[in-house]
């Protein structure tokens, strides 16, 4: 299984597009597949908490004898993962990410200062929470 370059919970800065310069935390990572004829295009998109959200409107409706009111709600705006650069914690430097193999494990590394980003995987985090609850 591969390792994602940008993961949920990373501190990032938007480096291009309408929201250039915005700094925030990744709240969602989405793999999007589009087809155009026989060709398949795969893209990765991320939602950053400081990027402006989209406003959606739902029309009031009557369904099976129940009435549902109209409403206005916000959804996350997804931007392309290539428009985002990770921010290192110590020097506040933005950098792209490369993946290297260290001790037979894939590790994310910042390209500018070669700092290794050790992040606990989601499964390990879940197991640790379960252990805490048991005690």
N, C-alpha and C positions, 0 to 999 in steps of 0.2 A: 504494500500500500504506500502511496506517495505522501509527501508532506507538503502542506500548503505554504506558500511564501507569506501570504497575509492571513492571519488567523483572528478569530473573534477575541476582543480584549486588547489588541495591539494599539499603541499610540501612533497615530499617523498624521501626515500633513498632505493636503491636496496640492499637487504640484502643477496641474494644468486644468483648464476648463473654466467654467463659470464661477466655481467656488475656490479658485486658486488662493493659497495662503491659509486656508481654514485648517485649524488643528483640532483633532478630536480622537475619540476611541471608536474602533470598529465594533458595531453592534450586530452585524449580520454579514455572512459571506454566502453568495448564491452562485451556483453553476447554471448557466443559461445555455440551452441548445436551441438553435434555430435552423430550419431547413429552407433551402432555396433550390427547388427542383430536386436533383439528386445529391446536391452538395449539402453537407452538414457543417455548421459553424458553431463552435463552442467558445463561450466567453465566461470570464469570472467577473462578478460585480460585487461591490461591497457597499454597505450602508454605514456612514459615519454619523455619530450623534450630533455633531455641530452643523452639519449640512442641512439646509432648509428642507423641510418635509413637504410632501405633496398633499393637497387638500382634496378629498373625495366627497361627493355628495350622494346620498342614497335617497331615492324617491320614496315617499310614503306609499304603502300598499295594503291591500286587503288580501289575505291568503287563508283559505279554509276557515272563514268566519272570524278570523282574528285580524285586528288592524295593527299595522306596524307604522310608527311615526317616521317621518323623514328625518335624516340626521346628516351632520357634517362631521367628518373625522379625518385624522392625519395618518398617512402611511409613510414608511421610510422611502427616501429617494435613493435609488441604487446608482452608483457611479462605477465606471470601469476600474478594475484593480490596477491597471497600468498607469492611471492618473494619480496614484497614491504612493507615497514613500514613507517608510518607517522612520520614526524618530528614536535615536538612541537616548537612554535615560541619563547617562553621565555627562555627555558633552552637548546635548541638545542639537545634534547633527542629523540632517535627513540623509537617508541612504537607501539605495535599492538592496535587494536581498539575493544572495546566492545560496545554493544548497550544497553542502560538502558532506563527505562520509568521515566521521571520527569515531574510532572504537567500534566499528561495524554498525553505527547508527547514523541515520541522516540527521543533520543539524543545520539550522538556519544561521547564516553568517552575514553581517553587514559588509557591503563591498568597500566602503570608504575606510573604515578602521579595523576591519577583520575581527570584530567583536562577535563572540558566539552568543546566540540567543537561546538559552535553555529554557524551554517552557514545558510545564507539566502537561501531559496529554489529557484529553477530556476523560478518558477511561480511568486513568490514575487518580485524577481529581475526584471523580465520582466514588471510587473505592475508598479514598481517604475520608470523604464525608460520611460514608456508610460506617466506617470503623469508629468515627467520633460519636455517631448516634448510638452505636451498640454499647459504648462505655458509659 
